[in-house]
Amino acid sequence: MPINIALDGPVGAGKSTIADEVAARLSILHLDTGAMYRACAIGVLRSGLDPQDEAAATACCEGLQIDVGYEKGTQQTLLCGEDVTGLLRTPQVSAAASAVAKWPGVRRKMVKAQQELARTHDMLIDGRDIGTRVLPDAKVKIYLTASAEERARRRWLQLQQQGQNVPMEEVLSDLLARDRQDMNRETDPLRVAEGATIIDSTDLTQEETVEKILAVVEACYGKRG
Ligand code: DC
């Protein structure tokens, strides 16, 4: 049985960075499932379709080939064979990803692909529905969260570092809108999975958060690495 660690939580909780670090320390892969929904969103936007249009967005996504590969342990996300890793993190793609991720047909396809990857690899998988839908039987489930203000502050810093000068109020209101969309959708909304350990990172450093997750993993699988 491969080692599978489910990591869920809202936008800006630091899942991606923390997951990269935890996976590296455990010498396992990190599957960023949000990147797969983002790649779908790029496909929909490129086709000139409205991500909020369920029928159009679902039909489009059903025709898209989404793959992930790894280069020196870092995930590359492919859309119909094109490496779109560098295009995933714009505000436009974020909003469109949250919209396409609402549609059951899109989720069905992504969940199946993610389950197949988890079946064959030792992985830490981060997303919104990993502990509830993708890997309900995972032995380790973590729900990583932080206050909305702290999450917005981290997102704002990240955007600044990428040269995107977005006002803080706009970052916070986008984040709250995505929270609403991710938590209130009908299919597999973001929630704390049964058996998950909740970690609130509002007042924790990155290292402290990593250590807390490693302690949960260690309690289950024993010391690794
Ligand atoms: O984690 P992220 O911000 O890159 O995710 C992008 C969007 O995809 C986000 O709005 C929620 C959605 N998502 C999801 O619904 N289920 C997942 N397993 C991962 C992401």
Residues whose N, C-alpha, C, O or C-beta is under 5 A from the ligand:
A	BS01	DC	V11 T33 G34 A35 Y37 S94 A97 S98 A101 D126 G127 R128 D129 R178 D182
